[in-house]
Amino acid sequence: LLKPLQSNIYKVFLGFSSRKAYEDYKKSSVFREHFSKEAVRPLAGSSSAHASYLEQFFYPISEEE
């Protein structure tokens, strides 16, 4: 988890050695508790999935949005 010094946008970058490792991660409690759609619902964000890694950006949803 990377957080810039002057912002409240978090970047999550996870690498996987294989598709099976990625699928196992998606079934894990770490994913369910921190990165599933339900877990990140209070945050706005974007994500991109590639062959060997998953990249997600999260930032708090302001009261004005």
C-alpha positions as CSV (number, residue, x, y, z in Angstrom):
1,L,0.0,0.0,0.0
2,L,1.5,3.3,-1.1
3,K,0.3,6.7,0.1
4,P,1.6,9.9,-1.3
5,L,2.8,12.6,1.1
6,Q,0.5,15.3,-0.2
7,S,-2.7,13.5,-1.0
8,N,-5.1,10.9,0.4
9,I,-5.1,8.6,-2.6
10,Y,-3.8,5.1,-1.9
11,K,-2.3,2.8,-4.4
12,V,-2.4,-0.9,-4.1
13,F,-0.1,-3.0,-6.3
14,L,-0.1,-6.7,-5.9
15,G,2.0,-9.2,-7.9
16,F,1.2,-12.8,-8.5
17,S,3.4,-15.6,-9.8
18,S,0.5,-17.4,-11.6
19,R,-3.2,-17.2,-12.4
20,K,-3.8,-19.8,-9.7
21,A,-2.0,-17.5,-7.1
22,Y,-4.3,-14.7,-8.2
23,E,-7.4,-16.9,-7.9
24,D,-6.3,-18.1,-4.4
25,Y,-5.9,-14.4,-3.4
26,K,-9.4,-13.6,-4.6
27,K,-10.7,-16.4,-2.2
28,S,-8.7,-15.2,0.8
29,S,-9.9,-13.4,3.9
30,V,-7.4,-10.6,3.1
31,F,-9.2,-9.9,-0.2
32,R,-12.7,-10.2,1.3
33,E,-11.9,-7.9,4.3
34,H,-9.9,-5.2,2.5
35,F,-10.3,-5.3,-1.3
36,S,-13.7,-6.8,-2.2
37,K,-16.4,-4.6,-3.7
38,E,-18.1,-4.6,-0.3
39,A,-14.9,-3.7,1.6
40,V,-14.1,-0.7,-0.7
41,R,-17.7,0.5,-1.1
42,P,-17.0,3.6,1.1
43,L,-14.2,4.6,-1.3
44,A,-14.1,5.7,-4.9
45,G,-11.5,4.2,-7.0
46,S,-10.3,2.5,-10.2
47,S,-8.5,-0.7,-10.9
48,S,-6.8,-2.5,-13.7
49,A,-5.9,-6.2,-13.9
50,H,-3.0,-7.4,-16.0
51,A,-1.6,-10.9,-16.6
52,S,0.5,-10.9,-13.5
53,Y,-0.6,-8.1,-11.3
54,L,-3.5,-6.2,-10.0
55,E,-3.4,-2.4,-9.5
56,Q,-6.1,-0.4,-7.6
57,F,-6.4,3.2,-6.6
58,F,-8.6,4.3,-3.7
59,Y,-9.5,7.7,-2.3
60,P,-12.2,8.8,0.2
61,I,-15.5,9.9,-1.2
62,S,-16.0,13.5,-0.1
63,E,-19.3,14.6,1.4
64,E,-19.8,16.9,-1.6
65,E,-19.8,14.1,-4.2
